[in-house]
Amino acid sequence: MNFGKVGAGLCTILTMIAVPAFADSHRATMAADGGTPGQGSAIFRIDDGTTPTCIDRNTDRVTFGMIKFVLTKESSWFSEDRTATLYLNVTIRGASDGTSQDPVSVAKTVKADLTSFDTNNLANIAYEDDIIEAIVLKNDKDKNVFTSMAVGVALIKQKGDSEATTVLKGLVNAANSISIPSNPYSAGFKLASTYVSSVLNPLVDAAQKDETVFGGQQITMRFSSSSTCGTGDQKTGTILVVYSVNDLTKPGTIDIGNVGAYCDIKVFNGQTFDAQVKAKSAASGCDDTSGYVTLQNPYVAFFVNSEVAALTVAGTGSTAARRAKALKEASLKRCETWGIARARCH
């Protein structure tokens, strides 16, 4: 999924959906950056063997991709035709020529494959495109800078028969790519964004109320004005969004209202991304790998990569050049850890 390429036409934009405003094992902790995804879910940061690095909106480009979307059998979201309808959404905030602009929200529905449930009663939605691909955060030509983005992924129930669900699924396009132009604050693009926000936004709300849309809470990524992050600024890395469940008696479930009662989530096999968890206890410390069981909450795993968009500093020994090299190496390492194709690792 490429939100980074230039040149979306008005007709394409009008089919988008606007949405409401590491080591041998890989551990997850509550994310201190990027905000929270909303009520009913919690964000965790997974150790992916790299050091989280601040994203600089003045120099960097960002890639944001989905690693895995896991459902539980009890959620009754399984589709007999082994397909799922996802909606992917991005809200951009920023400035143009020094003046703050209204948020621009765009999204798209796509088809993805749904695997059969495994022995743990978990199924995975496979989607192997990036949601945001190498989007440059500052465009000097158009005098634009993106100060934050909010990204969300949700599942539309295949068997949902509400009017809202029917319309949302009808917007699926064969092409798995839409584009954000270098100047999303142009009159034409803002007009289209306003149209989808006012006309299609109620459909998403209605589908959520009818319980025919699962997930959808956006992850907010605020970008620093330098290579040093302040509190709440987004860093590179791997993020896990874990959703609440009603039955907490089953081993492997997390009460997201009491995450301090659990050890860090671990991923022992990066190629399959089998997230595991265990409750804290006096008898067994969190460093002990015994006692971990497969996470039974629905969850979505994402990666956030950042690279320097255009290095203009002469010499490979400069601070900027060393930072650019480190970011590139970390992006490749992160994708290698999770078995993601190098082509996605900008």
Secondary structure by P-SEA (a helix, b strand, c coil): cccccccccaaaaaacccccccccbbbbccccccccccccbbbbbbbccccbbbbbcccbbbbbbbcbbbbbccccccccccbbbbbbbbbbbbccccccccbbbbbbbbbbbbbccccccccccccccccccccccccccccbbbcccccbbbbcccccccaaaaaaaaacccccccccccccccaaaaaaaaaaaaccaaaaaaaaaaccccccbbbbbbbbcccccccccccbbbbbbbbbbccccccccccccccccccccccccccccbbbbbccccccccccccccccccccbbbbbbbbccccccccccccaaaaaaaaaaaaaaaaaaaacccccccc
